[in-house]
Amino acid sequence: MSTFKIEGGHQLKGEIQPQGAKNEALQILCAVLLTPEKVTIHNIPDIVDVNKLIKLLEKLGVKVNKLAHGSYTFQADEINLPYLKTEQFKIDGRGLRGSIMIVGPLLARFGQGFIPKPGGDKIGRRRLDTHFQGFINLGANFRYNREEHFYGVEADKLKGTYMLLDEASVTGTANIVMAAVLAEGTTTIYNAACEPYLQQLCKMLNRMGAKISGVGSNMLIIEGVDSLGGTEHTMLPDMIEIGSWIGLAAMTKSELTIKNVSWDDLGLIPNVFRKLGIIVERQGDDIHIPAHTDGYEIQSYIDGSILTVSDAPWPGFTPDLLSIVLVVATQARGSVLIHQKMFESRLFFVDKLIDMGAKIILCDPHRANVIGHDFKSSLKATTMTSPDIRAGISLLIAALSAKGTSTIHNIEQIDRGYERIDERLRAIGAKIERI
């Protein structure tokens, strides 16, 4: 188990380039299974979760060729379907949440898809019902082995239909879309997720020969086609990492420029940080954060009531950045209520921040009230353990702003979502060491 040793309290300065989007990568990589032709993908982040999925695809028989850093070709012309029924697949698939999205493409192209109950973050319950109910709606037979926690779907030929999703699940929508592109007839998906990463998937599938309309809305209409071809695709920058760097700049009173952020795909993210009093400047397609030497003040609502920041499906604020917002609020002027609606275990890391001197009242598993210090007292260095990817980066930002030397254990969680984070932080002046 690796550890970060962090000497906090230093101002940072410089430019940082966001990695490719983790959540887009997990969808896009699974889509290569839909065609026997070559697919070239650029800006793939070099992180644990994505690399695990690439290894899983290789074991499935996909030919993977690395062209350069972040650029690969994939060709799924000789798929090893018997691997899906091996004990090794049950181990490999269980170690990665994103592995669920191989099921839709396999079902569409080969008439069968299997997956063990996936692992991932300990952030609360994340149901798979939306995925499998969608496959059943398309005509697949579903079975579940309770003893081995193993899911399976099979169908001779999927048939298009109308469906209303019970929740606007991003991975659920992606999985159903990938299944429906090769189904017979027309599929309408209402209450579909419409995140930029899902839009990217739909645009890529259309370039491969799919017929998807309504991209960017919550109603997708898919006319099934017989087959898909190859394509080339470049992934968006990771909006969660961009938000993390905004929070880092504010907490360390640093002047940072975040390069090539794809502003038009950031949605509410810049405005939510502005509500915390952070100056977020647009410079072309870059974000510039000036040094907040006088701190930052949380806005209240126009009637004077306390600001609430809550998560919601796109175009609402992403739940993956609530942990960052919470940490940033610990040094603001004023108070804010953080309402984590979508996951019930994601706020439990606040006990570590309280140990560091933060003023936080955990109201219940979903809500925390943060009273900012206004930098009048720094957070204190401590030893902590990363419980999940986003809490891990939040604790790292807290440690970089704290006085003294902090230690963060279980940094494999951070590595799952952030590429070479220690090297990139050192390049802008952070005192961080991997042990």
C-alpha positions in Angstrom: 0.0 0.0 0.0 1.5 3.4 -1.1 1.4 6.6 0.8 1.7 10.3 0.1 3.8 12.5 2.4 2.7 16.2 1.9 4.3 19.3 3.3 1.5 21.8 3.3 1.3 25.6 3.5 3.1 26.4 0.2 1.8 28.6 -2.6 1.8 26.9 -6.1 2.2 28.6 -9.4 2.1 27.6 -13.1 0.0 25.8 -15.7 -1.6 22.4 -15.4 -3.1 20.3 -18.2 -6.1 18.2 -17.3 -6.0 14.5 -18.2 -8.6 12.8 -20.5 -11.9 12.2 -18.8 -12.1 9.0 -16.8 -15.8 8.6 -16.9 -15.8 9.1 -20.7 -13.0 6.6 -21.2 -14.9 3.8 -19.4 -17.8 4.2 -21.9 -15.7 4.8 -25.1 -13.4 1.8 -24.5 -16.3 -0.6 -24.1 -17.8 0.7 -27.4 -14.8 -0.8 -29.4 -16.5 -4.2 -28.8 -19.3 -3.1 -31.2 -17.3 -3.5 -34.4 -14.6 -5.8 -35.9 -12.9 -2.8 -37.4 -10.1 -0.7 -36.0 -11.0 2.1 -33.6 -8.4 4.8 -32.7 -8.8 6.7 -29.4 -6.8 9.7 -28.2 -6.4 11.4 -24.8 -6.9 8.2 -22.8 -5.9 8.9 -19.2 -3.1 6.7 -17.8 -5.0 5.8 -14.5 -5.6 2.5 -12.7 -9.3 2.1 -13.5 -8.8 2.7 -17.3 -5.7 0.5 -17.5 -7.7 -2.3 -15.8 -10.4 -2.0 -18.4 -7.9 -2.1 -21.2 -6.4 -5.3 -19.7 -9.9 -6.8 -19.5 -10.5 -6.0 -23.2 -7.2 -7.7 -24.1 -8.2 -10.8 -22.2 -11.5 -10.7 -24.2 -9.4 -10.9 -27.4 -9.3 -7.2 -28.4 -6.1 -6.3 -30.1 -4.6 -3.3 -28.4 -1.8 -1.3 -29.8 -0.4 1.8 -28.0 0.6 4.5 -30.5 1.8 7.1 -28.1 1.0 8.4 -24.6 -2.8 8.4 -24.4 -3.3 7.1 -27.9 -4.3 3.5 -28.8 -5.9 1.5 -31.5 -8.4 -1.3 -30.6 -9.6 -4.1 -32.9 -12.3 -6.5 -31.7 -12.3 -8.9 -34.7 -11.5 -12.1 -32.7 -13.4 -11.9 -29.4 -12.8 -14.7 -26.9 -16.3 -15.3 -25.6 -15.4 -18.4 -23.5 -13.4 -16.1 -21.3 -16.6 -14.6 -20.0 -17.5 -17.9 -18.3 -14.1 -18.4 -16.6 -13.2 -18.0 -12.9 -10.5 -15.5 -14.0 -13.2 -13.2 -15.6 -15.1 -13.2 -12.4 -12.0 -11.9 -10.6 -11.1 -9.4 -13.3 -14.6 -8.0 -13.8 -15.3 -7.7 -10.0 -12.3 -5.3 -9.6 -13.7 -2.5 -11.7 -17.0 -0.6 -11.6 -16.8 0.3 -15.3 -16.7 -3.3 -16.4 -20.5 -3.4 -16.3 -20.5 -1.4 -19.6 -19.0 -4.3 -21.6 -22.4 -6.1 -21.3 -24.4 -3.9 -23.7 -21.9 -4.1 -26.6 -21.4 -7.9 -26.1 -25.2 -8.5 -26.0 -25.8 -6.4 -29.1 -23.1 -8.0 -31.2 -22.8 -11.6 -29.9 -26.2 -12.2 -28.2 -24.8 -12.7 -24.8 -23.1 -10.7 -22.0 -22.0 -11.6 -18.5 -20.5 -9.7 -15.6 -19.8 -10.3 -11.9 -21.1 -7.8 -9.5 -18.6 -4.9 -10.0 -16.5 -3.3 -7.3 -15.3 0.3 -7.1 -15.8 3.1 -4.6 -17.3 2.6 -1.1 -19.6 5.6 -1.6 -22.9 3.9 -1.1 -25.4 1.8 -3.0 -25.2 2.0 -6.8 -27.9 -0.1 -8.4 -27.6 -2.0 -11.7 -31.3 -2.3 -12.2 -31.4 0.4 -14.9 -28.9 -1.4 -17.0 -30.6 -4.8 -16.9 -34.1 -3.5 -17.1 -33.1 -1.8 -20.3 -31.7 -5.0 -21.8 -34.9 -6.9 -20.8 -37.0 -4.1 -22.5 -34.9 -4.8 -25.7 -35.9 -8.5 -25.5 -33.0 -10.1 -23.6 -33.4 -12.9 -21.0 -31.9 -12.0 -17.7 -30.5 -14.3 -15.0 -28.6 -13.7 -11.8 -26.6 -16.3 -9.7 -27.1 -15.1 -6.1 -24.4 -17.3 -4.7 -21.7 -16.0 -7.1 -23.2 -12.6 -7.6 -23.0 -13.2 -11.4 -25.2 -11.5 -13.9 -26.1 -12.7 -17.4 -28.2 -11.6 -20.4 -28.8 -13.4 -23.6 -30.9 -12.7 -26.8 -31.1 -14.1 -30.3 -31.9 -10.6 -31.6 -32.6 -7.4 -29.7 -35.7 -5.5 -30.8 -36.2 -1.7 -30.5 -38.8 -0.4 -28.1 -39.9 2.6 -26.0 -38.5 2.8 -22.5 -38.7 5.3 -19.6 -35.7 4.9 -17.4 -36.3 4.8 -13.7 -33.3 7.0 -13.1 -31.1 9.1 -15.4 -28.1 6.8 -14.9 -25.1 7.8 -17.0 -23.6 4.3 -17.2 -27.1 2.7 -17.5 -27.9 5.0 -20.5 -24.6 4.3 -22.1 -25.0 0.6 -21.8 -28.5 0.6 -23.2 -27.5 2.9 -26.1 -24.7 0.5 -27.0 -27.1 -2.4 -27.0 -29.8 -0.5 -29.0 -27.6 0.6 -31.9 -27.5 -2.9 -33.3 -31.1 -3.8 -32.3 -33.9 -4.4 -34.9 -36.1 -1.3 -35.3 -36.3 1.9 -33.3 -35.5 2.4 -29.6 -36.6 5.5 -27.7 -35.0 6.1 -24.4 -36.7 8.7 -22.2 -35.2 10.1 -19.0 -31.8 9.4 -20.6 -28.7 10.9 -19.1 -27.3 13.8 -21.1 -23.8 14.4 -19.7 -21.1 15.6 -22.1 -19.4 12.2 -21.8 -22.6 10.4 -23.0 -22.9 12.9 -25.8 -19.3 12.0 -26.8 -20.2 8.3 -26.9 -23.3 9.0 -29.1 -21.3 11.2 -31.5 -18.6 8.5 -31.7 -21.3 5.8 -32.4 -22.8 8.0 -35.1 -19.4 8.3 -36.8 -19.3 4.5 -36.7 -22.6 4.3 -38.6 -25.2 4.3 -35.8 -28.3 6.5 -36.1 -28.8 8.3 -32.8 -30.8 11.5 -32.6 -31.7 13.7 -29.7 -28.0 13.8 -28.5 -27.7 16.2 -25.5 -31.4 15.8 -24.6 -33.1 13.4 -22.2 -34.8 11.6 -25.1 -32.7 9.6 -27.4 -34.1 7.9 -30.5 -32.0 5.1 -32.0 -32.6 3.5 -35.3 -30.9 0.1 -35.3 -28.4 -0.7 -37.9 -26.9 -4.1 -39.0 -23.2 -3.3 -38.2 -20.8 -0.5 -37.2 -17.4 0.4 -38.6 -14.2 1.9 -37.3 -13.6 5.5 -36.3 -11.2 7.9 -34.6 -12.1 9.7 -31.4 -10.5 12.2 -29.0 -11.8 12.3 -25.4 -12.7 15.5 -23.5 -10.6 16.8 -20.6 -11.8 15.5 -17.2 -14.2 18.0 -15.7 -13.7 16.5 -12.2 -10.0 17.1 -12.4 -10.6 20.6 -13.7 -12.8 21.3 -10.6 -10.2 19.7 -8.4 -7.5 22.2 -9.7 -9.9 25.2 -9.1 -10.3 24.1 -5.5 -6.6 23.5 -5.1 -5.7 27.0 -6.3 -8.2 28.6 -3.9 -7.2 26.6 -0.9 -3.5 27.3 -1.4 -3.9 30.9 -2.4 -2.2 30.0 -5.7 -2.2 31.5 -9.2 -2.9 28.6 -11.6 -3.9 28.3 -15.2 -5.8 25.2 -16.2 -5.2 24.6 -19.9 -7.6 23.4 -22.6 -10.6 22.8 -20.4 -13.4 22.6 -23.1 -15.3 25.4 -21.4 -18.6 24.7 -23.2 -18.7 21.2 -21.6 -18.2 22.4 -18.0 -21.8 23.3 -17.4 -22.4 24.7 -13.9 -18.9 24.0 -12.5 -17.4 27.4 -12.9 -20.5 29.2 -11.5 -20.6 26.9 -8.4 -17.1 27.8 -7.5 -17.9 31.5 -8.2 -20.7 31.2 -5.6 -18.0 30.2 -3.1 -16.3 33.5 -3.9 -13.6 32.1 -6.1 -12.5 34.1 -9.2 -12.7 31.8 -12.2 -11.5 33.7 -15.3 -12.0 32.5 -18.9 -8.9 33.0 -21.1 -9.7 31.4 -24.5 -10.2 27.8 -23.6 -8.2 28.0 -20.4 -9.2 28.8 -16.8 -7.1 31.3 -14.9 -7.4 31.4 -11.1 -5.6 34.4 -9.6 -4.0 34.1 -6.1 -6.8 34.7 -3.5 -4.5 36.5 -1.1 -7.5 38.1 0.7 -9.5 34.8 0.8 -12.9 34.3 -0.7 -16.5 34.9 0.5 -19.4 32.5 0.1 -22.5 34.2 -1.5 -25.8 33.9 0.1 -29.2 33.7 -1.7 -30.9 37.0 -2.6 -33.1 36.8 0.5 -30.0 36.4 2.7 -30.4 32.7 3.4 -27.5 30.3 3.5 -26.2 28.9 0.2 -26.9 25.2 -0.5 -24.7 23.3 -3.0 -26.3 20.0 -4.1 -25.7 17.5 -6.8 -28.2 16.6 -9.6 -28.1 14.8 -13.0 -26.6 16.9 -15.8 -26.9 19.8 -16.4 -27.0 20.0 -12.6 -23.8 20.0 -10.5 -21.9 16.7 -10.6 -21.7 14.7 -7.4 -18.1 14.0 -8.0 -17.1 17.6 -7.1 -19.1 18.0 -3.9 -16.2 16.7 -1.9 -14.0 19.3 -3.4 -16.5 22.1 -2.8 -16.8 21.0 0.9 -13.0 21.2 1.4 -12.8 24.6 -0.3 -15.6 25.9 2.0 -13.6 25.1 5.1 -11.4 28.2 4.5 -14.1 30.5 3.0 -15.8 33.5 4.7 -19.3 32.4 5.5 -21.2 29.1 5.6 -22.6 26.7 3.1 -24.8 23.5 3.3 -23.5 20.7 1.2 -26.3 18.3 0.2 -25.1 15.0 -1.3 -28.3 13.5 -2.7 -27.1 10.7 -4.8 -24.8 8.6 -2.5 -25.3 8.0 1.2 -21.7 7.3 2.3 -19.7 10.0 0.4 -19.6 12.6 3.2 -18.2 10.3 5.9 -14.6 11.5 5.1 -15.4 14.8 6.9 -14.3 13.4 10.2 -10.7 13.6 8.9 -11.3 17.3 8.1 -12.7 17.9 11.6 -9.5 16.3 13.0 -7.6 18.9 10.9 -9.6 21.7 12.6 -12.3 22.3 10.1 -15.7 23.5 11.4 -18.2 21.0 9.9 -21.5 19.7 11.3 -22.4 16.4 9.7 -26.2 16.6 9.8 -26.9 13.1 8.4 -25.3 10.8 5.7 -26.4 13.3 3.0 -25.9 16.8 4.5 -23.0 18.7 6.0 -22.9 22.3 7.2 -19.5 24.0 6.7 -18.5 27.1 8.6 -15.5 28.7 6.9 -12.3 29.7 8.8 -11.5 32.6 6.4 -7.9 31.5 6.6 -7.7 32.9 10.2 -6.7 29.5 11.4 -5.0 27.0 9.0 -6.0 23.3 8.9 -3.6 21.2 10.9 -1.5 18.4 9.3 -2.5 14.9 10.2 -2.4 11.2 9.1 -5.4 9.9 7.1 -6.6 7.2 4.8 -8.3 7.8 1.4 -11.7 6.1 1.3 -12.5 6.7 -2.3 -11.2 8.7 -5.4 -13.0 12.0 -4.8 -12.6 12.1 -1.0 -8.9 11.2 -1.6 -8.3 14.2 -3.8 -10.2 16.4 -1.3 -8.0 15.2 1.6 -4.9 15.8 -0.6 -6.0 19.4 -1.3 -6.7 19.9 2.5 -3.2 18.6 3.2 -1.5 20.9 0.7 -3.2 23.9 2.4 -2.5 22.7 6.0 0.5 23.7 8.1 2.9 20.9 8.7 3.5 17.5 7.1 0.5 15.2 6.5 0.4 11.6 5.5 -2.3 10.0 3.3 -2.5 6.2 3.1 -4.4 4.0 0.5 -3.5 6.4 -2.3 -4.2 3.7 -4.8 -7.8 5.1 -4.5 -6.5 8.5 -5.8 -4.4 6.7 -8.5 -7.6 5.1 -9.8 -8.8 8.5 -11.1 -5.8 10.9 -11.3 -2.8 10.4 -13.6 0.6 10.8 -12.1 -0.8 13.3 -9.7 2.3 13.7 -7.5 4.6 14.4 -10.5 2.1 17.0 -11.9 1.7 18.7 -8.5 5.5 18.9 -8.0 5.8 20.6 -11.4 3.7 23.5 -10.0 5.6 23.7 -6.7 3.8 21.2 -4.4 5.9 19.4 -1.7 4.6 15.9 -2.2 6.4 12.6 -2.1 5.2 9.1 -2.9 6.4 6.5 -0.4 
